[in-house]
Amino acid sequence: MYAILDIETTGGQFNEEGITEIAIYKFDGHDIVDQFSSLVNPEIPIQPFVVKLTGINNAMLRSAPKFYEVAKRIIEITTDCVLVAHNASFDYRILRTEFRRLGYDFTIKTLCTVELSQKLLPEQPSHSLGKLVRALGIPMADRHRASGDAMATVKLFQLLLEKDVEKTIVKALIKTEIEKGIAPKLLDIVQSMPSTTGVYYIHNDKGNLIYIGKSRNIKKRINQHFTGKSNKCKKIQTEVFTVTYEETGSELIALLKESQEIKVNKPILNRAQRKSIFQLALYTEMDKNGYLNLKIQKYDGRKKEITSFSSLQEAKNTLFKITAAYHLCQKLTGLYDTKKECFQYGIKECDGACIGKITAEDYNQRIYRFLKDNEFETQNMILIDKGRKSSERSAVLIENGIYKGYAFYDLNYQITNPEILKNILVPMQNNRDAKNIIQNHVRKSKTIKVIHF
């Protein structure tokens, strides 16, 4: 758990400031599960420049509770949490000072979103909260008030969790749970999982990732791991300490995240998936009569592929559809093995390229049209799909055939321009697997909307 907070103070000399307002949101990595917000009577005057900055004045605080009256609630909401704040050292110092005045030693692990954003968003010119949330398109209300700034920090932290491909934030949290000896039972882990689409991360008792997977129903898949009889399932059952997850809503984004994060983190039980799952590819090949043939072959990095497949059945099914759509010959696409005319010619569904009834030049034009329609390298498009909740959509950006990354956005915003999308984009690696995942998913999906630009 994370306790994400913001504090407003009176200003003044170091360690003599008093708290005028505090807001804390208890955040489980996905949702806010508890919150506390209150004005606080600091029992000392507020500096004039702070009044102008926050709008909080001495008159507003006369009837507000004093710090000792809210101290118990602060301890309750932060217990067993990591304290998260924008410039955490300041907020933590102020809290410790107030508790010290009451004779209580307040200690807690902290995480600073300034430092995290500098590491995970190095391209941003400023890491101040106001400028950062504006640049990232995060809505913000009540700037320089504790509740508004704390809520903006929650949304910023959510984005930083998404951008943390190496999972350093989550691993650090799990290590604090290990130190406390919190070891949930397998049934408790299953019950805490959502029945939604996303990526899940299985950690051992050192906090290390041992397995990464994706599913359209995370709870169901984790239950299968915990009840399965395969060697992999047995190893997971023996070694699991906890499971974390990230909802994506979009199956495409789940596939892309899973592929990249396995390559980056190299979990021990994902050994087979570190290699490409796309072992077959579609190529063009000129035959001795000058006809361009489409051939399903084992992937060869020396040749330029049109698209790739994870199984022979998938490859053949796709090629049958291509053959029908572009009026190609099943013999010349390798789907009908014969030394004579193809079967389709006999039922008048092929116009005889297989026996020279139409010229190679005419036939090849159909192949060229197919190649042009399916050329990924020159594509500029945004793929719009479901988001993590009903009020949200997801977007995947491809520019000049290069996969740039993904983002989630509120339905109140219309993403039709790549420049708008780039501000909120989670950058991802462009590689052969990513390209093939995108091509395969667009080919099969009924939910994706494609915007060309």
HELIX and SHEET records of a PDB file:
HELIX    1   1 PRO A   48  THR A   54  1                                   7    
HELIX    2   2 ASN A   58  LEU A   61  1                                   4    
HELIX    3   3 PHE A   67  THR A   78  1                                  12    
HELIX    4   4 ALA A   88  ARG A  101  1                                  14    
HELIX    5   5 THR A  113  LEU A  120  1                                   8    
HELIX    6   6 LEU A  129  ALA A  135  1                                   7    
HELIX    7   7 ALA A  146  LYS A  163  1                                  18    
HELIX    8   8 THR A  168  LYS A  180  1                                  13    
HELIX    9   9 LEU A  186  SER A  192  1                                   7    
HELIX   10  10 ILE A  218  THR A  227  1                                  10    
HELIX   11  11 ASN A  231  GLU A  239  1                                   9    
HELIX   12  12 GLU A  251  ASN A  265  1                                  15    
HELIX   13  13 ILE A  268  ARG A  274  5                                   7    
HELIX   14  14 LEU A  312  ALA A  325  1                                  14    
HELIX   15  15 PHE A  343  GLY A  346  1                                   4    
HELIX   16  16 ALA A  353  ILE A  355  5                                   3    
HELIX   17  17 ALA A  360  ASP A  373  1                                  14    
HELIX   18  18 PRO A  418  ILE A  424  1                                   7    
HELIX   19  19 ARG A  432  LYS A  444  1                                  13    
SHEET    1   A 5 ILE A  32  LEU A  39  0                                        
SHEET    2   A 5 ILE A  19  PHE A  27 -1                                        
SHEET    3   A 5 TYR A   2  THR A   9 -1                                        
SHEET    4   A 5 VAL A  82  ALA A  85  1                                        
SHEET    5   A 5 THR A 110  CYS A 112  1                                        
SHEET    1   B 3 LEU A 209  SER A 215  0                                        
SHEET    2   B 3 GLY A 198  HIS A 203 -1                                        
SHEET    3   B 3 THR A 242  GLU A 247 -1                                        
SHEET    1   C 3 LEU A 292  LYS A 298  0                                        
SHEET    2   C 3 LEU A 280  MET A 286 -1                                        
SHEET    3   C 3 THR A 307  PHE A 309 -1                                        
SHEET    1   D 5 VAL A 426  PRO A 427  0                                        
SHEET    2   D 5 ILE A 402  ASP A 410 -1                                        
SHEET    3   D 5 GLU A 392  GLU A 399 -1                                        
SHEET    4   D 5 MET A 381  LYS A 386 -1                                        
SHEET    5   D 5 LYS A 449  HIS A 452 -1                                        
END                                                                             
